[in-house]
Amino acid sequence: MKAALVPLALSVLSLGASAPRAVDVARCESPSGPFASQLETGPGCGPSPVGMCTHGKLQGSIDARYEFIFQTFAPDEVDPLRVNYTGASIITLADGHQMFGEDSGYIRLSLNGDAVFETTVHVNDGADPVDGDFGILIANGLLNFTTGAGDGSYIGAYCRSKRKKLTSGCESSR
């Protein structure tokens, strides 16, 4: 599976910055693992124009908390059971280092109150878009609209501008 993500890591080049850049593939990682989330609606979601957000925990290769704020939430033009959304994420690693994401995805409703969803998150470290860290995470899961609980798994590719590992709490390796 990790070998299959090398092309994904390289394709992130075109997504991570407005200018082309060289990437040392040895500085790229392929994080994966489970996650759990909780959907929240209302005033607790602060700046969300649609009043929705999620809070969650990434496990596996990444030990982190995350906050996601929905920016849009609109019915799909073709599939009446699908809703498309966009938003913004802040992923906080165990050592406090943060990654910032621009998210897009969909939720497909079922008649039993559950929904499947997929989210694509383009992440960076908030630094210069040419010299900073960047990557992509793709999460798939199941959301229970009755309880707001969600869980699933994620895979991705993340490339560092310096020799430090995402999975080791962002410590420098040399």
Secondary structure, 3 states (H helix, E strand, C coil): CHHHHHHHHHHHHHHHCCCCCCCCHHHEECCEEEEEEEEEECHHHCCCCCCEEEEEEECCCCCEEEEEEEEEEEECCCCCCEEEEEEEEEEEECCCCEEEEEEEEEEEECCCCEEEEEEEEEEECCCCCCCCCEEEEEEEEEEECCCCEEEEEEEEEEECCCCECHHHCCCECC
